[in-house]
Amino acid sequence: MSAYYDLLEKPDIRQTGEQQPLYARFIPKGTIERKEFLDRVHLFTGISRSLLEGAMASFMDELRDCLADGWTVELGELGYFTPSLSCRREVMEKKELRAASVTLRGLNFRLGKEFYKELDKKMQLERHPQSASKSESSAPLLSVEQRFRLLEDYFQQYPCINRAQYARLTGRSVKQAVTDLNLFIEDGLLTRYGAGRNVVYMRNK
């Protein structure tokens, strides 16, 4: 299983008219929302989903309260959260500005070193198969075999997949994803479990 990147040309800020070097940009496969994230943790740990929901809500409540009370908060190896501030107006002297004119701008997040090392070690990068770069704008879509190879790589790390996850993985629409998955079932490659929105697909041994 891989993460995607694309190579894009840096903007010509100085307007030299010369070709600019390329830079790598992460291409997300989509967004894993709260419900799906909790489902994943539940599948791999066996911890009650309601317990996970309550724990996540408690984490967010306590994180918000600690930050509001002026603390930097460390979440284990994940890293540190610290509030960042801004002034509502520009001033030259400290006495010209009161607390009411200082406001929350956002949060600074500093990634933990160990988490970074483990993420860097685990992440395998490959060029996005449907690159939007001009040089590959006519690149063909993934074949059925290529899509199934992506699915096999996915099953190396995860026990099952749903339609939305498969769609993000392969760049297909959800309707196309269902067609693909049904085809793999007919070929004896996958088995479907559940019903309705809870349907998942697992690789046949």
C-alpha positions in Angstrom: 0.0 0.0 0.0 1.4 3.4 -1.0 0.8 7.1 -0.5 0.6 9.2 -3.7 2.6 12.2 -4.7 2.8 14.4 -7.9 5.6 16.5 -9.3 4.7 20.2 -10.0 6.7 23.1 -11.3 7.5 25.8 -8.8 5.9 29.2 -9.5 8.2 31.6 -11.3 8.1 34.2 -8.5 10.8 36.4 -10.0 9.2 36.2 -13.4 12.4 35.1 -15.1 10.5 33.2 -17.8 12.9 30.3 -17.2 11.7 26.7 -16.5 11.4 26.2 -12.8 12.5 23.1 -10.8 9.9 20.6 -9.8 8.6 20.0 -6.2 6.8 17.0 -4.7 3.2 17.4 -3.5 1.3 14.9 -1.4 -1.9 13.8 -3.2 -4.5 12.6 -0.6 -6.8 9.7 -1.5 -9.6 11.4 0.3 -10.6 12.2 3.9 -11.1 9.5 6.6 -13.9 11.0 8.7 -14.4 10.5 12.4 -16.9 7.6 12.0 -14.7 5.6 9.7 -11.6 6.3 11.8 -13.3 5.0 14.9 -14.5 2.0 12.9 -10.9 1.2 11.9 -9.6 1.5 15.5 -12.5 -0.7 16.6 -11.7 -3.4 14.0 -8.1 -3.6 15.0 -8.4 -3.3 18.8 -11.7 -4.8 19.6 -12.5 -1.9 21.9 -16.1 -1.0 22.1 -17.1 1.6 19.5 -19.2 3.5 22.1 -16.2 3.5 24.4 -14.0 4.9 21.6 -16.6 7.6 20.9 -16.6 8.6 24.5 -12.8 8.6 24.8 -12.4 10.8 21.7 -15.0 13.3 23.0 -13.2 13.4 26.4 -9.8 13.9 24.7 -11.2 16.9 22.7 -12.9 18.4 25.7 -9.8 18.1 27.9 -7.5 19.3 25.2 -9.7 22.4 24.6 -9.8 23.2 28.4 -6.1 22.8 28.9 -5.3 25.0 25.9 -7.8 27.6 27.0 -6.1 27.6 30.5 -2.8 28.4 28.9 -1.0 25.1 28.6 0.9 23.4 25.8 -0.5 19.8 25.6 1.5 16.8 24.6 -0.4 13.8 23.2 2.3 11.1 23.6 4.5 10.5 20.6 2.0 12.3 18.3 3.3 15.7 19.3 2.4 19.0 21.0 -0.4 21.5 20.6 0.1 25.2 21.5 -2.3 28.1 20.8 -1.1 30.9 18.5 -2.3 34.4 18.9 -2.7 37.6 16.8 -3.4 41.3 17.4 -6.6 42.9 16.0 -4.6 46.0 15.1 -1.0 47.1 14.6 0.8 48.9 17.5 4.3 50.0 18.1 4.2 50.2 21.9 3.0 47.4 24.3 1.0 50.0 26.3 -1.1 50.7 23.3 -2.6 47.2 23.3 -4.9 45.7 25.8 -5.9 42.0 26.3 -9.2 42.5 24.5 -7.3 43.2 21.3 -5.4 40.0 21.4 -7.2 37.0 20.0 -6.8 33.3 19.1 -5.5 32.8 15.6 -5.2 29.0 15.6 -3.2 26.1 16.9 0.4 25.3 16.3 1.2 21.5 16.1 4.7 20.2 16.5 5.1 16.6 15.5 6.8 14.2 17.9 10.2 12.9 16.7 9.4 9.2 17.3 6.0 9.5 15.5 7.8 11.2 12.6 10.4 8.5 12.4 7.8 5.7 12.4 5.6 7.5 9.9 8.6 8.1 7.6 9.7 4.5 7.9 6.2 3.2 7.1 5.2 5.5 4.3 5.9 4.2 0.8 5.5 6.8 -1.9 4.6 6.4 -5.5 3.7 8.7 -8.4 -0.1 9.2 -8.6 -1.4 7.0 -11.4 -3.7 9.7 -12.6 -1.3 12.6 -12.4 -2.7 16.0 -13.2 0.6 17.2 -14.6 0.5 18.4 -18.2 3.1 15.9 -19.3 0.8 13.0 -18.3 -2.7 14.6 -18.8 -3.5 11.8 -21.3 -2.4 9.0 -19.1 -4.8 6.0 -19.2 -7.0 5.0 -16.3 -6.0 2.1 -14.2 -6.8 -1.3 -15.6 -8.8 -3.9 -13.7 -5.6 -5.8 -12.9 -3.9 -2.6 -11.6 -6.9 -1.8 -9.4 -6.9 -5.3 -8.0 -3.2 -5.0 -7.2 -3.9 -1.8 -5.3 -6.6 -3.8 -3.4 -4.2 -6.6 -2.7 -1.6 -4.1 -1.3 -4.4 -2.7 0.9 -5.2 -6.1 2.3 -1.6 -6.5 3.4 -2.4 -4.0 6.2 -6.2 -4.0 6.6 -8.6 -7.0 7.0 -11.4 -5.5 5.0 -12.5 -2.6 2.8 -15.8 -0.8 2.1 -17.0 0.8 -1.1 -16.0 4.4 -0.2 -12.5 3.2 0.7 -12.1 1.3 -2.5 -13.3 4.3 -4.5 -10.6 6.5 -2.9 -8.0 3.9 -3.3 -8.5 3.4 -7.0 -9.9 6.8 -8.1 -13.2 5.3 -9.1 -16.7 6.7 -8.3 -18.7 4.8 -5.7 -20.9 3.3 -8.4 -17.9 2.1 -10.3 -16.4 0.8 -7.1 -19.5 -1.4 -6.5 -19.2 -2.7 -10.1 -15.6 -3.6 -9.5 -16.2 -5.3 -6.1 -19.1 -7.3 -7.5 -16.8 -8.5 -10.3 -14.1 -9.6 -7.9 -16.8 -11.5 -5.9 -18.0 -13.3 -9.1 -14.4 -14.2 -9.8 -14.1 -15.7 -6.3 -11.5 -13.2 -5.1 -13.6 -11.4 -2.5 -16.4 -12.1 -0.1 -19.0 -9.6 1.0 -20.2 -9.3 4.6 -22.9 -7.2 6.2 -25.8 -5.2 4.7 -26.6 -1.7 3.6 -24.0 0.9 4.7 -22.2 -1.7 6.8 -21.1 -3.8 3.9 -17.4 -4.7 3.9 -15.4 -6.9 1.5 -12.7 -9.3 2.5 -10.0 -11.2 0.5 -10.7 -14.9 0.0 -7.8 -17.1 1.3 
